[in-house]
Amino acid sequence: MITNTELEFKGNLYPTQVVEYRKDSDKYYFTSQNGVILEITILRNSALRFRYATDRVFEPDFSYAISPNHSRGYDEIQEDETDMAYLIKTSKICVFVDKASLRVRIEDLNGNVINEDELGFHWEENYEFGGNTVKMSKVAQAGESFYGMGDKATHTNLKGKRTHNWVTDQYAYSKDQDPLYKAVPFYVGLHNDIAYGVFFDNTFCTHFDFSHERRNITSFWADGGEMNYYFFYGPEMRRVVRAYTDLTGTPELPPLWALGFHQSKWSYYPESRVKKLASKFRKLQIPCDAIYLDIDYMDGFRCFTWDKKHFPDPKRMVEELEDDGFKTVIMIDPGIKVDRDYWVYKEALEKDYFCKRADGPIMQGKVWPGPCSFPDFTNPEVREWWAELYKDLLKDSGVHAVWNDMNEPAVMEVPSKTAPLDTRHHYDGHPCSHRKAHNIYGMQMVRATYEGVKKYVFPKRPFVITRAAYSGTQRFSSTWTGDNVATWEHLWIANVQVQRLCLSGMSFSGSDIGGFAEQPNGELFARWVQMGIFHPFCRVHSSGDHGDQEPWSFDEEVTDIVRKFIELRYQLLPYLYTMFWKYVKEGVPMLKSLVYYDQMDHQTHFRTDEFIFGEQILVCPIQEPNAKGRRMYVPRGKWHNYWTGEVVDGGMEKWVAADIDKIPIFIKSGAIIPKYPVQQYVGEKELKELTLNVYYLEGTELSTVYEDGQDGYDYKKGEYSLRNFKLTGKSKELIIQQFKDGTFITPYSQLRINFIGLPFKIRKIQVDNEAVTQKDVQLNGNNTIVIDKNFSSLVIK
C-alpha cells in the first residue's frame, strides 16, 4: 500500500479540480472541472507518457518520431488515492496527481523528488491561427543542470539558457545562435545525482526555458498542437538516454566504408577534377573512402540529372572511382525546378505531388535552380514516388550514397528562409499547415531517400546524410552540423554540437571539418582533423567561394599530421564499428560527454571539451592557436597516455603536452583496443591478423570487438563475430578471458596482442589452461605475442 503523501504545490491552481478518474489498461485519465483531461500512459517501469486535452478532446494520436519497434512492458502497477492526490506506483517511480490542480509530482521509491510541476499545464487560445499555445512549467530543483536538445551551438550544460526548435538554414551561424538545422525537443535533467529526461513530442515551433526567465523554474511550450511529453527516469543518465533512443529508434549498421574518411567540396567538377582529386589521395597515401559531388554535377541544378558537359559518362566515372577504392556520394535537394520540360517537375505536377498554399496554388520558392516547387514528403504516395526516382542514379549510374541538403526546407530571398506558414501538408492523413509540418519536412524527405537508396543499393547497406532533422531521423540517416565557419570558435562549437547530438539519440553525426565558410590556416585545419577523426561521421567539406581544403592544401608538415590522424581513424575502425553496433543494439551514444560518463563526479557537469570516444578512449581537442598543450579534466580512474604510455590518476585537471602533431588522448586502464592495419580504403587489404592493444589494470575491465562482413545483411542472420573480453589484472599476473558469439568467420586466424603498461616482465604464459613457451606465441621484447584468435583463456605472469 502506498503511504498517504500530501502534495505541496504553489502557484495558481490551473487547470481546476479533478472531477473524474478512470483507468483503461495501461492508461489513466484525469478530467478537471474546466474540461482538461490528463492521460498518463505507462510504457515501462521508468518511462511514462503525459498527454493533455483541452475541452475534453484529444488530437489524433500520430507521431513521426516514435519508432514502431520501441520497447514496452512493465511490472505490476499499484494505484492508490489520498484526500489530496491520486497515486500510481511502478517498480521504479511513484506518480502523484494533485486532485485540486491536476499538477504532477514524480518521486523515486525513497521519496526523493525527481520532477514536479510548478504551474503545470496551461494554455492560451491562438486567435490568429486557431488551436492553442500549450505550455508546461516545472520546478527546477536545487543545483539542477540540463543537457541534450540536438545541435545547439552553446555550452553542453543548458542551465540558464532559452532555446527554440524551428529547423532553419543558418549559413555561417555563430556561437549561441538559435534556432539551427534540427529540432530535437529532448533534454536530460540532473540534480542530486538523479537524472531524468523529457521528450516533448510536438512538431510545431517549440521553446524551452532552462531557468532563464525565472531561476527556479524550467518550462517548455509550443505554438500549437498538444501538450504531449514523455518522461524517463534514470537515475543514471545512461538509462535516460538509452530509453529515449529506444523510443525514437536507432539506424541499421552502415557499411564500414561510411565510417572512413570522406572528402567533399562545393563543388568538385568537371570529371577531370574529380579524377585528379582521387589520384592525389592515392599518390600521397592519404586514406579516403568517399568523394562527394555537390549541386554542380546536375544539369542546371535539376535534381536526378547529370550535366553531360562536365560528366559525359557518369557510370564509367563512378566505376573507375570505385576501382580505385572511392565511393561516390551525390547531393539531392528538395526544390524541384519549375520547368515543364523537366521530367521530375512534369511528373510531380501531373500527380499533384507538390505542396500547395492554403488557397490552392502550388507553393513556390527560390533555391539554386531559380523558382522551385517542393514535393509534399508527408504524403506516403509522394515518398514512394521519390524513392523510385533514385533508380537511375543508384542502380544505373552506380552512385553509392545520397546527401540531402537544403531540406529545412530552405527558401532564398524571403525573411522566413522557408515555406510560407499557410503551405498545406498531407501529414500522413492528418492534414495541416506548415506550422506543424515544417520541423519534420526534412525528416520525411530523408526517410523517402533512405527507402530509395536502400532499395537500389541492395544487397549492400544504404548510407544517407541529412542536414535537417527532427527526433527519430536517426532511424534513416546520418547528419552533420551545417554551414559552419573556419574559426577556432567553430572548432569549439563543433565539439559541443556532436557531443550534444550523440546525447540526443543522433550519434551518426559530424561537422564540416575545417569549416564550410571562409578559409582555415594550416594549424586550424590540422587541429580540426585531429578532433574530426573521433567524430562518428568524418568529412571535410568547404565552400567553393574560398580556398582549397584538401589534406595537402597547406604545407608538408600539415599534410603529414593530417595523414597521421586519418591513418589512426582507419586503425581504429574495428573499435568504431563496435561503438556503432552498441549504439544500434543498445542505444549507447557513440560519444559521451564527461557528465554522461560519470555524473556522480560534479566536476564533470560543466565540462565541454573532453569526451569519451566509445567506451574507453578519452579525447580532448586543442581549441586555440599556438598551443603546446592544454589543461584538461581527466575523469576518475586510471588512464594511459596514448602517446607516452604514462599512467595517470583521474578525478582532477592536468596539464597535458600536445604540440601541433598531437592532441591529448588517453586509454582507460584495462581496455582492450582492436586495431586494423592502415588501409587506403576499407577493403583494400585482406586482414591477416587483428591487433589488440591491452592496457594493464590492477582490477577488472570488460571490452568488446564486433565484426561482420562490413556490408550487406548477413549479420542479421547471425553472420557476425562478437568477442567479449574480460581482463583481470593483479600485481604479477594478467588474465584475459574471451567469450565468443556469432557464426561469421573472420578472414584472419590470429591475434597480435600488445601488452602496454605491464608492471612485470613476462616469464610464464598459459593458453587455455596449458603452459606454452614464449617461442610458441612469438613473444618479443616489446611485450607482444601472437596467438590463435579462438583462445578462451590467456594468463601471463
Beta strands, then each sheet from edge to edge (+ up, - down):
strand 1: 18-24
strand 2: 27-32
strand 3: 37-44
strand 4: 47-53
strand 5: 78-81
strand 6: 85-89
strand 7: 93-98
strand 8: 104-108
strand 9: 113-125
strand 10: 132-139
strand 11: 145-148
strand 12: 162-165
strand 13: 182-183
strand 14: 186-191
strand 15: 194-200
strand 16: 206-210
strand 17: 217-222
strand 18: 227-233
strand 19: 262-263
strand 20: 290-293
strand 21: 327-332
strand 22: 336-337
strand 23: 364-367
strand 24: 370-373
strand 25: 401-404
strand 26: 424-425
strand 27: 432-433
strand 28: 464-466
strand 29: 469-470
strand 30: 478-480
strand 31: 509-510
strand 32: 512-513
strand 33: 539-540
strand 34: 591-593
strand 35: 611-613
strand 36: 617-619
strand 37: 629-634
strand 38: 638-641
strand 39: 647-649
strand 40: 652-657
strand 41: 665-668
strand 42: 672-675
strand 43: 689-695
strand 44: 699-708
strand 45: 720-730
strand 46: 733-741
strand 47: 750-756
strand 48: 765-767
strand 49: 770-772
strand 50: 784-788
strand 51: 793-796
sheet 1: 1+ 2- 3+ 4- 18+ 15- 14+ 11-
sheet 2: 5+ 6- 7+ 8- 9+ 10- 17+ 16- 12+
sheet 3: 13+ 29+
sheet 4: 31+ 30+ 28+ 25+ 21+ 20+ 19+ 33+ 32+
sheet 5: 22+ 24- 23+
sheet 6: 26+ 27-
sheet 7: 34+ 35- 36+ 41- 38+ 39-
sheet 8: 37+ 40-
sheet 9: 42+ 43- 47- 50+
sheet 10: 44+ 45- 46+ 51- 48+ 49-
end
